[in-house]
């Protein structure tokens, strides 16, 4: 998860533009937010715990002046939820200034720590991003691009990055392409000038006109928020260089082969975003159609778990010809419970987030469509809410396969004991959550809905095939850099 944005727009207030892009990516991380901005001579950083609107308000943004900026909202996969671990990470080294925003998770943290002179004592926070930033700042020769070219080939895992110094902005994607990163252009005189890329909405759907510049973002929704025209994806193993009067320049640090996390298409990204040329609402709607064919149910209505189950529920209803209804109302001011930093907060968040509609449910058999079951506790609470509201039968349909394996590439599921499908059969899961029936979409059904080969995606959480080997000490070690034995290293 995590949301990242980078803006290079000389003569404009890049911090404000980056914050607008980050607002559109709030769903990717709720724990902290921040921005780094340069006026060409110095880099200023402001970051804090909280949502984007709380941290980057108008008063704060007015003091952050300059034409180059990066911004970040955090979902923790390494390190505790502390101010020191908020991003962008920032270091002033002997030869360069470095600010970094990171989406992903590294799997060779201990190996990288051994390369840092002074070890853990040199770090201000306890994240893999802080470690990467320190390595870039401590490189003794060349500029920041030279440092990236020396450090990145030794980094393993998932990393989409926005990196900046006083004069340039860099967009980086790991050689496996686990996490998305897109490049967009703010055209002079207004967005969406010139040819429109295939698979994008028409010009009139874009935002307000602003001046010229370049934008990097985790999703195309971040480009849309600032009126930027999608140009292309940053390629796996590529560094895109922006700045010093030049257009985007591509530099390779490694050969690339894309293994985009398929969960981005199933759940993480916004439904109005585009990935690999596919609109995600339409992909998810087709997942619902495939689910209805694979696991039909006799019921009075089909309802989603709001909001992420909506497109798949619409597809299920269309394919099954069962009426679609809203059976629950979502509190629009509540965040995503899945990305809360603790299980206690996830459980409490359900009652704040969702309220049933008894008039739609009372005495009826309902098909409830959701995007996934991870730990099972949230689903159990939802089924309980529906029962108490009067639902006669609850048939759960999940538009993803069962999650059997932990993720080490940017999702906070690092031990199998957290995953209910890893330790329970489907019928045992059904019994635990209290549903009358339960069925998951197959991997084949997911691929049918996407319409692209399996080789383009990482399915490790479903099938256990990890494209990048994971060292044993990465397992259940989200807090590696807070370990007393590591913290005492020199």
Buried (B, 14 or more C-beta within 10 A) or exposed (E): BBBBBBBBBBEBBBBBBBBBBBBBBBBBBBBBBBBBBBBEEEBBBBBEBBBBEEBBEEEBBEEBBBBBBBBBBBBBBBBBBBEBBBBBBBBEBEBBBBBBBBBBBBBBBBBBBEBBEEBBEBBEBBBBBBBBBBBBBBBEEEEBBEBBBBBBEEBBBBBBBBBBBBBBBBBBBBBBBBBBBBBBBBBEEBBBBEEBBEEBBEEEEBBEBBBBBBBBBBBBBBBBBBBBBBBEBBBBBBBBBBBEEEEBBEEEBBEBEBBBBBBBBBBBBBBBBBBBEBBBBBBBBBBBBBBBBBBBBEBBBBBBBBBBBBBBBBBBBBBBEBEBBBBBEBEEEEBBBBBBBEEEEBBBBBEEBBEBBBEBBEEBBBBBBBBBBBBBBBBBBBBBBBBEBBBBBBBBBBBBBBBBBBBBBBBBBBEBEBBBBBEBEBEBBBEBBBBBBBBBBBBEBBBBBBEBEBEBBBBBBBEEEBBBEBBEBBEEBBEBBBBEEBBEBE
